[in-house]
């Protein structure tokens, strides 16, 4: 298990919004199913005393921690407030923040991640679907019905593409240990490298799928730093340069970060790269 | 969003970075009355956002005797296909040496990346490849207020110490303006001091509203229309319209079209919570492109309701065939709605893409 297990208590920030309330209910439905602790409290400044999906709401994370035991938070706050929420969680002593929020100004992300690091707090995201360890814990918005418990780790910059691949792995009988959506923004907290390091120490994980896309070089940096067997798929081979492909981070800039050179570099390192999503299960079988 | 040179230069000037004296022209006849401010020699710079502007005739040196004629000529020009609507007139700088300074975002360190070289005026990407040692780099967390002196010393080497204060001011611009890039190329030394002879500033699209920018000029009208609905839209050159949910899945759909030798007409990510109305708008927007012959809709999600999506596709009522791959809740219901109306629903994205490519062949 990486980042959390069924004993991890979770606080949701931005609990009283439509998204927050909806996903608290889904996360706790999953927690009940697997016998986990789930979401123990919600936080929305000024809304203390309310209840959302059966969970009590507090004004701040510190107040919530006086009544509940938690070590992680999941954010559903709007973009302009998300940097602040990450720092609040880190300052209150939580060790993990999962930032689902999209459209955070990138300077806010950079400051919040630097601040969180000083407090020993890891940030997953922003602009991500969160993580799911099948049979243990769900922190975020991933659909659980496509997944199955097993030995394959999945790390992805995307949301729905992750579900597509997880579905195909499950159909091929390849269950997953933990699925981590690291986010589609240019600057993100936990990168491929950080998550791979966690997987290296996780006995359950035997091989890892890396789902990357155009922009930056985090995929190659991660692949270079690990000894784990990995296979990859890189989206955006047809992406034109200097255009943002949906994700703020999915952009080929100054001739850097295009899919073809990423794929070439990964293959040079001996990493098998799928030409189509449907090839991923076969590649994983081959490296297991 | 990329600011124009004159906008960036104004901001640099306001932050204390020395910039050449000058003013913006919106028509050639605005030059005459103010030409006296510029001295015996001055430079006219077309405000078009393309690289290699100087080589394409977008920058001309002028004097009071020929200034008005040259300005009139410049306003008639197309620089790499872009008509000249604004011209920046600035004093001529007697350049002794050119430097390059920029601050950008480094994805790997999650910090600001400061670049400096004494080989200014060149294409920085070429320099980075051909002479990487000439490029000095430093990373700085955004929690810092100033660039520490040791870092300035490392960056400058034997270059004039005065540039240090320019770097610090550029860092302030970078921070205060939510910049993705703040660049001076070239930063020049003249007998009368140091000047930013050019200015480039790109503002984070996610921070435009707090920067007081209401309209993202980088987007075309169709892209803006898409943004209003919360879609990400990128026009491409093919004939297969694409609608997906999630950037990665939509990109993978485009890639699969290319794999099967088809050509996508666009990228459209409807975003989360694709309901009837959003899907209808998306289908209409894609179908409005006259080159689109067939549309692939590829939606996958735990919370996406397939019956809603199906109704959205039907209510769009477009003439092009729509090939649909739907996975989510109420899948059977969605399929039933579509089957009855002659739409094709496929089991997988691969089947849907294959069918679309066959449909245009």
Contacts between the chains, C-beta under 8 A, distances in Angstrom:
chain1	res1	chain2	res2	distance
A	22	B	303	7.9
A	79	B	206	6.2
A	80	B	210	7.1
A	103	B	206	4.7
A	104	B	206	6.4
A	105	B	178	5.6
A	105	B	204	5.4
A	105	B	206	4.8
A	105	B	207	3.9
A	105	B	210	7.2
A	106	B	105	6.2
A	106	B	178	7.7
A	106	B	180	6.9
A	106	B	204	5.2
A	106	B	206	6.7
A	106	B	207	7.7
A	107	B	142	5.9
A	107	B	175	7.0
A	107	B	178	5.3
A	107	B	204	6.9
A	107	B	207	7.0
A	109	B	110	8.0
A	110	B	105	7.3
A	110	B	110	5.6
A	110	B	111	6.8
A	110	B	112	7.7
A	110	B	141	7.6
A	110	B	142	4.7
A	111	B	142	4.9
A	111	B	143	5.9
A	113	B	110	5.4
A	114	B	110	7.2
A	114	B	111	7.5
A	114	B	141	4.6
A	114	B	142	6.6
A	114	B	143	5.0
A	115	B	143	6.7
A	141	B	302	7.7
A	141	B	303	8.0
A	142	B	302	7.2
A	143	B	301	6.8
A	143	B	302	2.4
A	143	B	303	7.2
A	144	B	302	7.5
A	145	B	302	6.9
A	146	B	302	7.7
A	156	B	248	7.1
A	157	B	248	6.7
A	158	B	246	6.1
A	158	B	247	6.3
A	158	B	248	2.5
A	158	B	249	6.9
A	159	B	246	4.7
A	159	B	248	6.8
A	159	B	249	7.8
A	160	B	244	7.4
A	160	B	245	5.5
A	160	B	246	3.1
A	160	B	248	6.5
A	160	B	249	4.0
A	160	B	300	5.0
A	160	B	301	5.9
A	161	B	246	6.2
A	161	B	248	3.2
A	161	B	249	4.5
A	161	B	251	7.7
A	161	B	252	5.5
A	162	B	248	7.3
A	163	B	300	5.7
A	163	B	301	6.9
A	163	B	302	7.2
A	164	B	249	5.9
A	164	B	252	7.3
A	164	B	300	5.7
A	164	B	349	7.0
A	167	B	300	7.8
A	167	B	327	7.6
A	184	B	247	5.8
A	184	B	248	7.4
A	186	B	105	6.3
A	186	B	107	5.4
A	187	B	105	6.4
A	187	B	107	5.9
A	187	B	110	5.1
A	189	B	110	8.0
A	211	B	248	6.8
A	213	B	247	7.4
A	213	B	248	5.8
A	213	B	251	6.1
A	214	B	251	7.6
A	215	B	107	7.8
A	216	B	107	4.3
A	216	B	108	7.5
A	217	B	107	7.7
A	217	B	108	7.1
A	218	B	107	6.5
A	218	B	108	7.1
A	221	B	108	6.4
A	233	B	252	7.7
A	235	B	248	5.0
A	235	B	251	4.0
A	235	B	252	4.7
A	235	B	255	6.2
A	236	B	251	4.7
A	236	B	254	7.9
A	236	B	255	6.9
A	237	B	255	4.7
A	237	B	258	6.4
A	238	B	236	7.6
A	238	B	251	7.6
A	238	B	254	4.4
A	238	B	255	5.2
A	238	B	257	7.2
A	238	B	258	4.5
A	238	B	264	6.4
A	239	B	251	6.3
A	239	B	254	7.4
A	239	B	267	7.8
A	240	B	234	7.2
A	240	B	236	6.8
A	243	B	234	5.0
A	244	B	205	7.9
A	244	B	232	7.2
A	244	B	234	7.5
A	245	B	232	7.4
A	245	B	234	6.3
A	245	B	247	5.8
A	245	B	250	7.7
A	245	B	251	5.4
A	245	B	267	5.9
A	246	B	232	4.0
A	246	B	246	7.5
A	246	B	247	2.7
A	246	B	248	7.9
A	246	B	250	6.1
A	246	B	251	7.1
A	246	B	267	6.9
A	246	B	269	4.0
A	247	B	247	4.2
A	247	B	248	7.5
A	248	B	205	7.3
A	248	B	206	6.7
A	249	B	107	7.3
A	250	B	247	5.7
A	250	B	251	7.0
A	254	B	125	5.1
A	255	B	125	6.3
A	259	B	255	7.8
A	275	B	259	6.4
A	276	B	255	7.8
A	276	B	256	6.1
A	276	B	259	6.0
A	276	B	350	6.9
A	277	B	252	5.6
A	277	B	256	7.7
A	277	B	349	7.4
A	278	B	348	7.6
A	278	B	350	5.7
